Amino acid sequence: MDFNVFVENIVDLLQKRMGDAYEIKATKVTKNNDIELTGVMIMRESDHISPTIYLEGLYEEYQNGAAIERLAENMMTFYNEHMPDNDLNLDFFMDFEQVRDRIFYKLVSYEQNSKLLEKLPHYRWHDLAIIFYYAMEEKKIGRASITIHRHHLDMWGQSLDCLYRAARKNMRTGLPELLVSMKELLAQTTGIELGKDTYLPMYVLTNREKTYGAAALLYSEKMKELADQWQSDLLILPSSIHEVLLLPDDGQNEYDFYRQMVKEVNTTQVEPEEVLSYSLYRYRREKSEIEEIYT
């Protein structure tokens, strides 16, 4: 069966098994970079929140031989494990003072999110956009986030500048930057330790949670320390929305090579919704500023 029929059958199967006390519906969800996914929401009448279960991965399992009945059972198990015993009270979200300490920002592509940005308070930064979210932690559902829309600012009676000031403060304390050498990262992830004499001048900049870590570019102090250590400007390669790569800009102007490398990684290694940019950037040591490289 094709994907649309699969979605209809999953919804019907869940509805029959869970009964009339639940409303089961499929919905389209626009993710980062205008990637549209199909999700299923399972809601009781009193619910204000429900985990969204995306179906693209499950459809792939179905195409590989998994029975649709087993997939439906797995979805019900996921729902029961992640749905709070008592419905979450989100009344606190109406009051800016109760949410300001959990507001953060992230970097996304400006061009690839142009439609979404019409609804979101944001700043443009080179070819990227700074957008904001509320980070929520709940014991059973784990970490979740609420993207902040323009209507939230209207509800709170706050300005974009006020939102940015709150997020900027929270980034440094709640999501402090993390700078890791590629040499160390390879040892951690592969167990392969390069010799002490191996020179690998490349670092990964992210945050402590390694989520939306590319935004560390906006408040990093370690970049200046690294530039001073190398006595050079830094070349910045966007790896994903979660991290960037830093290496010394040696003045050889091999920017076409690095652009091709970024394109290759984005195309083959990064999920479409996690692609940040195809551009290159430079940290100017003398000015302590980041610029986009056009040539």
C-alpha positions in Angstrom: 0.0 0.0 0.0 1.1 3.5 -0.6 1.9 6.0 2.2 -1.5 7.7 2.3 -3.3 4.4 2.6 -0.9 3.3 5.3 -1.7 6.5 7.3 -5.4 5.9 6.9 -5.1 2.2 8.0 -2.9 3.1 11.0 -5.4 5.7 12.2 -8.3 3.4 11.8 -6.5 0.5 13.6 -5.6 2.8 16.5 -9.1 4.1 16.8 -10.6 0.6 16.9 -8.1 -0.6 19.5 -8.2 2.5 21.8 -11.9 3.2 21.6 -14.1 6.3 21.5 -12.5 7.9 24.5 -9.6 8.9 22.2 -9.5 11.0 19.1 -6.9 9.7 16.7 -5.9 12.0 13.9 -3.2 12.4 11.3 -1.6 15.8 11.0 1.0 17.5 8.8 3.9 19.0 10.8 6.3 21.5 9.2 9.8 21.0 10.7 13.0 23.0 10.2 13.9 23.8 6.6 10.3 23.4 5.5 10.4 19.6 5.8 6.9 18.3 6.1 6.2 15.2 8.1 3.0 13.2 8.8 2.3 12.6 12.5 -0.4 10.9 14.5 -1.8 12.6 17.6 -3.7 10.6 20.2 -5.9 12.9 22.3 -8.5 12.5 25.1 -11.1 15.2 25.4 -9.4 16.6 28.5 -5.9 16.6 27.0 -4.0 19.8 26.1 -0.8 18.0 25.0 0.1 14.8 23.3 3.2 13.3 21.8 3.3 13.4 18.0 4.3 10.0 16.5 5.8 10.5 13.0 4.9 7.9 10.4 7.6 8.1 7.8 10.0 5.9 9.7 7.2 3.4 10.5 6.2 3.3 6.9 9.7 2.3 6.0 9.6 -0.5 8.6 6.3 -1.6 7.0 7.9 -1.7 3.5 10.7 -3.8 5.0 8.2 -6.4 6.2 6.9 -5.2 9.6 3.2 -6.0 10.2 1.0 -3.0 10.5 -0.6 -4.5 13.6 2.7 -4.6 15.4 3.5 -1.0 14.4 0.2 0.1 15.8 1.0 -1.8 19.1 4.4 0.0 19.2 2.6 3.3 18.8 0.2 2.6 21.7 3.2 1.6 23.8 5.0 4.8 23.0 1.9 6.8 23.8 1.4 5.1 27.2 5.1 5.5 28.1 5.3 9.2 27.2 1.9 10.6 28.0 1.7 12.1 31.5 -0.6 10.4 34.0 -2.3 13.8 34.6 -2.8 16.3 31.8 -0.2 19.0 31.9 -1.4 22.4 33.1 0.0 24.9 30.6 -1.6 28.0 32.3 1.8 29.1 33.4 2.7 29.7 29.7 0.4 32.7 29.7 2.7 34.6 32.1 6.0 35.8 30.7 7.6 36.0 34.1 7.0 32.3 34.6 8.7 31.3 31.3 11.5 33.9 30.8 14.1 31.7 32.5 13.5 28.8 30.1 13.6 30.8 26.8 16.5 30.0 24.5 17.4 30.7 20.8 18.7 28.7 17.9 20.0 29.3 14.4 18.2 28.1 11.3 18.4 28.8 7.6 16.7 32.1 6.7 15.9 31.1 3.1 14.7 27.6 3.7 12.4 28.7 6.5 11.0 31.8 4.9 7.3 30.8 5.2 7.8 29.7 8.9 9.6 33.0 9.7 6.5 35.0 8.7 4.9 33.6 11.9 7.9 33.8 14.2 9.7 36.7 16.0 13.2 36.5 14.7 16.4 38.4 13.8 18.3 37.8 10.6 22.0 37.0 11.0 23.9 36.7 7.7 22.0 34.0 5.8 20.6 32.5 9.0 17.8 33.5 11.4 17.7 33.6 15.2 14.5 32.1 16.4 13.3 31.4 20.0 11.8 28.5 21.9 10.7 27.6 25.4 12.5 24.5 26.8 10.2 22.3 28.9 11.1 19.4 31.0 8.5 16.9 32.3 9.5 13.7 34.0 7.4 11.3 31.8 7.6 13.0 28.4 11.2 14.2 28.8 12.5 17.3 27.1 10.2 19.1 24.8 10.1 22.6 23.3 7.6 25.2 22.3 8.6 27.4 19.3 7.7 31.0 20.2 5.4 32.6 17.7 4.4 36.3 17.2 1.1 35.7 18.9 3.0 34.6 22.1 4.7 38.0 22.2 1.3 39.7 21.8 -0.1 37.5 24.6 2.8 38.4 26.9 2.9 42.1 25.9 6.7 41.8 25.2 9.0 43.0 22.4 11.4 41.0 20.3 14.3 42.8 22.0 13.0 41.7 25.4 12.7 38.1 24.2 16.3 38.2 22.9 17.7 39.7 26.1 16.1 36.9 28.1 17.3 34.2 25.8 20.9 35.6 25.6 21.1 35.4 29.4 19.8 31.9 29.5 22.1 30.6 26.8 25.2 31.3 28.8 23.9 29.7 32.0 21.6 27.0 30.7 23.4 26.0 27.5 27.1 26.9 28.0 29.3 26.5 25.0 31.4 23.4 24.5 34.6 23.4 22.4 36.0 19.9 21.7 39.0 19.1 19.5 38.3 16.8 16.6 41.2 14.7 17.9 39.4 14.2 21.2 36.0 13.7 19.5 37.4 10.9 17.3 38.8 9.2 20.4 35.4 9.5 22.2 33.2 8.3 19.3 35.4 5.7 17.6 37.9 4.7 20.3 40.7 5.6 17.9 43.3 7.7 19.6 45.7 9.6 17.3 49.3 10.0 18.4 50.5 13.0 20.3 52.5 14.1 17.3 49.4 14.1 15.1 48.4 17.7 14.2 44.7 18.0 13.5 43.8 21.7 13.8 40.0 21.4 13.9 37.5 21.9 16.7 33.8 21.3 17.1 31.8 24.1 18.7 28.4 23.2 20.2 26.7 23.5 23.6 26.7 21.3 26.7 23.5 19.5 25.6 24.7 19.2 21.9 21.3 20.3 20.8 20.9 23.4 18.6 24.6 24.0 19.4 25.4 26.1 16.3 23.8 29.0 18.2 26.9 29.0 20.4 28.5 31.1 17.6 26.5 34.0 19.0 27.9 34.0 22.5 31.1 32.0 22.3 34.2 33.3 24.2 36.3 30.2 23.4 36.5 31.2 19.7 38.6 34.2 20.6 40.8 32.0 22.8 41.3 29.5 20.0 42.0 32.3 17.4 44.6 33.7 19.8 46.1 30.3 20.3 46.4 29.8 16.5 47.3 33.4 15.9 44.9 33.5 13.0 41.3 34.1 12.0 39.0 31.1 12.2 37.2 29.4 9.3 33.7 28.3 10.4 32.1 25.4 8.6 28.4 24.8 9.4 28.1 21.1 10.2 24.4 21.1 11.2 22.0 23.1 13.4 23.7 21.3 16.3 27.4 22.2 15.8 29.9 23.9 13.6 33.6 23.2 12.8 36.4 25.6 13.4 39.8 25.5 11.8 42.5 28.2 11.2 42.0 30.4 8.1 45.5 30.0 6.7 45.0 32.6 4.0 45.3 30.0 1.2 41.8 30.8 0.1 40.8 27.2 -0.5 37.2 28.2 0.1 35.8 26.3 -2.9 37.2 23.1 -1.4 35.5 23.8 1.9 32.2 24.8 0.3 32.2 21.5 -1.5 33.0 19.7 1.7 30.0 21.4 3.5 27.7 20.5 0.5 28.9 16.9 0.6 28.3 16.6 4.3 24.9 18.2 4.1 23.8 16.0 1.3 25.1 12.6 2.6 25.5 12.9 6.4 23.0 15.4 7.8 19.2 14.9 8.0 17.4 17.4 5.8 15.7 19.1 8.8 19.1 19.5 10.5 20.9 21.2 7.7 22.0 24.7 8.8 23.7 26.3 5.8 25.8 25.8 2.7 27.8 29.0 3.4 31.2 29.5 4.9 31.9 32.0 7.7 35.0 33.6 9.2 35.8 34.8 12.7 37.9 37.9 12.5 40.4 37.8 15.3 41.1 41.6 15.4 37.5 42.6 15.4 36.0 39.6 17.3 33.3 39.5 14.7 31.9 36.8 12.4 31.4 37.4 8.7 30.1 35.4 5.8 32.6 34.6 3.1 31.3 35.4 -0.4 34.4 34.8 -2.6 
